[in-house]
Structure formats: structure tokens, C-alpha cells
Amino acid sequence: MFYMHLRYPGGKRKAVTFSYDDGVIEDRELVRIFNKYNIKATFNVSLGRAVKRPNRFIQISEMKELYNTREIEK
């Protein structure tokens, strides 16, 4: 019988993924924590909401710098 063992970089066998929606202002603190501990994440930002509700969502002008080491889905 053949068994295939999936391995991640560094020979690791398990992975955790993080994905967050909308680009809310709380992402600022979340990104700071992720940077501190070198945690990867994907952020799904809402450009339309950023324009309509600037006091609740990360502004487009800030997104590039804030999410600079993260994967972003628009």
C-alpha cells in the first residue's frame, strides 16, 4: 500500500491558515501582532466600503503599506 505524506516548507506536516474580510480598522492591530510573530494571513479587502465608510474601514491610501507583506484579495 502506498501512502503519500504532504509536507510543508521545513518538513512541517501541519499548517494553519488565517483569512480576514473587509479591511476593517481593527486589522491595524492584527497586522502588528502577525508581524511580531511572523504569522502569514490573507486579507480580503472591500474597496467600495473603504470609500463609503472611511471611519470603519482601512483607506485605500493606507492599504499598500499596512498589508505590504500579506496576501490581499480585492
QUICORQUI-V871663 format. One record per residue. N is the residue number from 0. RES is the residue in one small letter. PHI is phi in whole degrees, 0 to 359 (NA if undefined). OMEGA is omega as a letter, one per 20 degrees, with the letter a starting at -180 (none if undefined). D_CENTER is the distance of its C-alpha to the mean C-alpha in Angstrom with 2 decimals. Layout:
((N:RES:PHI:OMEGA:D_CENTER) (N:RES:PHI:OMEGA:D_CENTER))
//
This chain:
((0:m:NA:a:39.29) (1:f:256:r:36.21) (2:y:244:r:32.90) (3:m:253:a:29.77) (4:h:254:r:27.29) (5:l:284:r:23.73) (6:r:235:r:22.43) (7:y:263:r:19.11) (8:p:309:a:19.23) (9:g:79:r:21.61) (10:g:78:a:23.41) (11:k:289:a:21.07) (12:r:258:a:21.76) (13:k:233:r:18.89) (14:a:218:r:15.13) (15:v:237:r:12.56) (16:t:242:r:9.36) (17:f:236:r:6.68) (18:s:219:a:5.70) (19:y:233:a:6.12) (20:d:251:r:8.70) (21:d:85:r:10.74) (22:g:71:a:9.37) (23:v:286:a:11.77) (24:i:297:r:13.22) (25:e:295:r:12.23) (26:d:300:a:8.67) (27:r:303:a:10.86) (28:e:290:r:12.00) (29:l:299:r:8.91) (30:v:296:r:7.57) (31:r:299:r:11.27) (32:i:294:r:11.53) (33:f:299:r:8.81) (34:n:297:a:10.67) (35:k:301:a:13.89) (36:y:255:r:13.51) (37:n:55:a:11.79) (38:i:260:r:9.10) (39:k:273:r:6.65) (40:a:200:r:3.38) (41:t:244:r:2.96) (42:f:244:r:3.65) (43:n:258:a:7.39) (44:v:267:r:9.40) (45:s:250:a:13.11) (46:l:296:r:15.22) (47:g:297:r:18.35) (48:r:292:r:17.50) (49:a:300:a:16.56) (50:v:285:a:20.06) (51:k:283:a:21.87) (52:r:227:a:20.59) (53:p:297:r:19.77) (54:n:278:a:20.35) (55:r:244:a:17.62) (56:f:238:r:14.77) (57:i:300:a:13.16) (58:q:283:a:15.73) (59:i:306:a:15.42) (60:s:295:a:17.16) (61:e:266:a:14.55) (62:m:302:a:11.38) (63:k:301:a:12.30) (64:e:287:a:12.89) (65:l:296:a:10.12) (66:y:263:a:7.23) (67:n:301:r:9.88) (68:t:247:a:8.66) (69:r:245:r:5.21) (70:e:277:a:5.71) (71:i:235:r:6.55) (72:e:246:a:8.98) (73:k:253:none:11.76))
//
